[in-house]
Amino acid sequence: MAATAFAHISDPHLPLPPGLPRPLSRLAGKRLLGFLSWRSGRHRRHLPAVLSALCADIATHAPDHLLVTGDLVNIALPAEFEAARHWLEGIGDPADVTVIPGNHDASVTLPWRDGLGRWEPWMTSDDHRDPATDDRFPVVRRRGAVGFVNLSSAVPTAPLLASGRLGRAQIERAAEALAALRRDGLFRVVAVHHPPAAGVVGARKGLDDHRDFAAMLAAAGAELVVHGHCHHAHFTWLPGPRGPVPVVGVPSASSPRSARGRHARWHLYRVAPVDGGWRLTLTVRGIAAEGGCSTEGGWSLQLPAA
């Protein structure tokens, strides 16, 4: 089995459409808070030019697949979902790019066709299960040596909350998908927007059922879990049936360089079979002060086969 390379980005936070949304009633409730947050400062923390530079750098490395783990929009206006679809069309064919939603993508409840349904081609499993049904997630895709189990933790929440939830049914389906990928001898990657490990973010922004997810992972196993949401790089472990499972978070893909060190980065993973398991290599590419991107570090792990 040949090696497989895949890229991971998250939280691009594409710009709000110019002007005020029409009708103005669309700014009621949680959307109004998000709109004011964007206008008062968030627009300076998420720059289209930075995102474009990152995507251009990804293209030069030509990974076999690209994961985008949520928060493409900000306040879940229908016009935002349409603009995000155009952006997705520019970065890759739906067969080469997988998208899952984040909390901003679920700021309010929208009909499927007006919201997440605009991204349906990038959120469809290989078996073409109808993504508009209640069991649309996990989205399961197999690319080379890697099987991706893509989860949705995006649920509408009250104002000032940014938490997520997977739900028992989705967690059970994830366990079934991981078991099937294990039987086929694939390297299993779980992608989710919210950090699935405790303590990465506060409860107001956390994954409500992270304990249920961890229990499922401890039984079913995976070789890697990736996430976004916290806007900074993060690495930890969760227990698995054959040893700890690495859990890796990537910063926002549109943040300029700053003294806080939370600038835009993307992760390039290479998965190669080795005797008795897998070699997983991560290369971290970040936005450079002078423009473009540069390598900022990385690591390599040898993981046991399932």
C-alpha positions in Angstrom: 0.0 0.0 0.0 1.4 3.4 -1.1 1.8 6.3 1.2 -1.0 8.9 1.4 -0.7 12.6 2.1 -3.5 14.8 3.4 -3.8 18.5 4.5 -5.8 19.9 7.3 -7.1 23.5 7.8 -9.8 24.9 10.0 -11.7 28.1 10.9 -11.2 30.1 7.7 -14.0 32.6 8.8 -14.6 33.9 5.3 -15.6 37.6 5.3 -19.2 38.7 5.9 -20.9 40.1 2.7 -20.6 43.9 2.6 -23.4 46.1 3.9 -26.3 45.1 6.1 -28.2 41.9 5.4 -31.7 42.2 4.0 -34.2 42.0 5.6 -32.7 43.5 8.7 -34.7 41.0 10.7 -32.0 38.4 9.9 -29.8 40.1 12.4 -32.0 39.1 15.3 -30.7 37.2 18.3 -27.4 35.5 18.1 -26.7 36.8 14.6 -26.7 40.4 15.9 -24.0 39.6 18.5 -21.9 37.9 15.8 -22.4 40.7 13.4 -21.2 43.3 16.0 -18.3 41.1 16.9 -17.2 40.9 13.3 -17.5 44.6 12.7 -15.8 45.6 15.9 -12.6 43.6 15.5 -13.0 40.0 14.3 -12.6 41.2 10.7 -9.0 42.2 11.4 -8.2 38.8 12.8 -9.3 36.8 9.8 -7.9 38.1 6.5 -8.7 36.8 3.0 -5.2 37.4 1.8 -3.7 35.2 4.5 -6.2 32.4 3.7 -5.4 32.7 0.0 -1.6 32.4 0.7 -2.2 29.3 2.8 -4.4 27.7 0.1 -1.8 28.5 -2.6 0.8 26.8 -0.4 -1.3 23.7 0.0 -1.8 23.5 -3.8 2.0 23.5 -4.3 2.3 20.4 -2.1 -0.5 18.6 -3.9 -1.8 16.5 -1.1 -4.1 13.5 -1.9 -6.9 15.0 0.2 -7.8 18.2 2.2 -9.8 18.4 5.4 -11.6 21.6 6.3 -12.9 21.3 9.9 -15.5 24.0 10.1 -16.3 27.7 10.8 -16.3 28.7 7.1 -18.9 31.4 7.9 -19.6 33.7 10.9 -23.3 34.2 11.5 -24.9 31.6 9.2 -26.5 33.9 6.7 -27.6 32.2 3.5 -25.4 34.6 1.5 -22.4 33.4 3.6 -23.1 29.8 2.7 -23.3 30.6 -0.9 -20.0 32.6 -0.8 -18.4 29.7 1.0 -19.5 27.3 -1.7 -17.7 29.5 -4.3 -14.6 29.4 -2.1 -14.8 25.6 -1.9 -15.1 25.4 -5.7 -11.9 27.3 -5.9 -9.9 25.1 -3.6 -10.8 21.7 -4.9 -13.1 19.1 -6.4 -15.6 17.6 -3.9 -13.8 14.3 -4.3 -10.5 15.9 -3.1 -11.9 18.1 -0.3 -14.0 17.2 2.7 -15.8 19.8 4.8 -17.5 19.5 8.2 -19.4 22.3 10.0 -18.3 24.3 13.0 -20.3 26.1 15.6 -20.4 29.4 13.6 -21.8 27.4 10.7 -24.7 26.4 13.0 -25.2 29.8 14.7 -28.9 29.5 13.9 -31.2 26.8 12.5 -31.6 27.1 8.7 -33.3 24.8 6.2 -30.8 22.4 4.6 -31.0 24.0 1.2 -30.3 27.5 2.5 -27.4 26.6 4.7 -25.2 23.5 5.0 -26.9 22.0 1.9 -24.9 24.4 -0.2 -21.8 22.4 0.7 -23.4 19.0 0.1 -20.9 17.7 -2.5 -18.1 18.2 0.0 -20.0 16.5 2.8 -21.1 13.3 1.2 -19.9 9.8 2.1 -18.4 7.5 -0.5 -21.6 5.4 -0.3 -23.5 8.6 -1.3 -25.8 8.4 1.7 -28.3 11.2 1.6 -26.6 14.1 3.5 -30.0 15.8 4.1 -31.2 13.1 6.5 -30.7 13.0 10.2 -27.9 10.4 9.9 -25.8 12.4 7.5 -22.8 12.2 9.8 -20.3 10.7 10.1 -19.2 11.4 6.5 -16.9 8.4 5.7 -14.4 8.7 2.9 -11.5 6.4 1.9 -8.5 7.8 0.2 -5.5 5.7 -0.4 -4.2 4.2 2.8 -6.5 6.5 4.9 -10.1 6.2 6.0 -11.7 9.5 7.2 -14.5 9.5 9.7 -15.8 13.1 9.6 -18.1 14.1 12.5 -20.3 17.1 13.1 -20.3 18.8 16.5 -22.1 21.8 15.2 -25.4 22.5 17.0 -27.3 25.8 17.5 -26.6 27.2 21.0 -27.8 30.1 23.1 -26.1 33.5 22.8 -22.5 33.7 24.2 -22.1 29.9 23.9 -19.9 28.2 21.3 -20.2 24.6 22.6 -20.7 21.5 20.5 -22.3 18.1 20.7 -22.1 14.9 18.8 -25.0 13.0 20.2 -25.2 9.3 21.1 -26.4 8.1 17.7 -23.6 9.8 15.8 -21.0 8.4 18.2 -22.4 4.9 17.7 -22.3 5.3 13.9 -18.7 6.5 14.3 -17.8 3.4 16.2 -19.3 1.3 13.4 -17.4 3.2 10.7 -14.1 2.9 12.6 -14.6 -0.9 13.0 -15.2 -1.2 9.2 -12.1 0.8 8.3 -10.1 -1.3 10.8 -11.2 -4.5 9.1 -10.0 -3.1 5.8 -6.6 -2.3 7.2 -6.8 1.5 6.7 -5.2 4.3 8.8 -8.2 5.8 10.5 -8.5 9.6 10.9 -11.4 11.1 12.9 -12.1 14.8 12.1 -14.3 17.0 14.3 -14.6 20.7 14.8 -14.5 21.0 18.6 -11.5 19.7 20.6 -12.6 16.2 21.9 -10.2 16.3 24.8 -11.0 18.0 28.1 -9.4 21.2 29.1 -8.4 22.5 25.6 -11.1 25.2 25.8 -13.6 26.2 28.6 -17.0 24.6 29.0 -18.7 27.5 27.2 -16.8 26.5 24.1 -16.2 22.8 24.6 -17.6 19.5 23.4 -20.5 18.7 25.7 -20.2 14.9 25.3 -16.5 14.6 25.1 -16.5 11.9 27.7 -18.8 9.8 25.5 -16.6 10.4 22.5 -13.5 9.4 24.5 -15.2 6.2 25.7 -16.0 5.3 22.1 -12.5 6.0 21.0 -11.0 3.9 23.8 -13.1 0.9 22.6 -13.1 1.4 18.8 -9.7 3.0 18.3 -8.3 5.3 15.7 -4.8 6.3 14.6 -5.4 10.1 14.6 -7.9 12.7 15.7 -7.8 16.2 14.2 -9.8 19.3 15.2 -10.0 23.1 14.9 -12.1 25.6 16.9 -9.6 26.8 19.5 -7.6 28.9 17.0 -4.2 27.8 18.3 -2.0 24.7 17.8 -2.7 21.9 20.2 -1.4 18.4 20.8 -2.6 15.8 23.3 -3.5 12.1 23.5 -6.7 10.1 24.2 -6.7 6.5 25.3 -7.1 3.8 22.6 -7.4 0.0 22.7 -3.8 -0.4 21.6 -2.2 2.7 23.1 -2.7 6.4 23.1 -4.3 8.1 20.1 -2.8 11.5 19.0 -5.2 14.4 19.0 -4.0 17.4 17.0 -5.6 20.9 16.6 -4.7 23.4 13.9 -5.0 27.2 14.2 -7.3 29.4 12.1 -6.4 29.4 8.5 -6.9 33.1 8.1 -5.2 34.7 11.1 -2.3 37.1 10.4 1.0 36.8 12.3 0.8 38.3 15.8 2.7 38.5 19.1 0.4 35.9 20.5 1.7 33.3 18.1 -1.8 32.3 16.9 -1.1 32.9 13.2 -2.5 30.9 10.3 -1.0 27.4 9.8 -1.9 24.3 7.9 -0.9 20.7 8.7 0.5 18.3 6.1 0.2 14.7 7.2 2.0 11.7 5.5 0.8 8.2 6.3 3.0 5.3 5.3 2.6 1.6 6.2 5.6 0.1 8.0 6.2 -3.3 9.6 3.6 -3.8 12.3 2.0 -0.4 11.9 2.1 3.0 10.5 4.5 5.9 10.2 2.7 9.3 10.7 4.6 12.4 9.8 3.4 16.0 10.4 4.8 19.0 8.7 3.6 22.4 10.0 3.4 25.2 7.5 2.7 28.7 8.7 2.1 32.1 7.2 5.4 34.1 7.1 5.8 37.7 8.1 7.3 38.6 4.7 4.4 36.8 2.9 4.0 33.3 1.7 4.4 30.2 3.9 7.3 28.4 5.6 7.9 25.2 7.5 7.6 25.8 11.2 8.3 22.4 12.5 6.9 18.9 12.6 7.2 15.4 14.1 7.0 11.8 13.2 5.4 8.9 15.1 5.3 5.2 14.6 1.8 3.8 15.5 0.8 0.2 15.9 -1.6 -1.4 13.4 -5.1 -2.0 14.6 
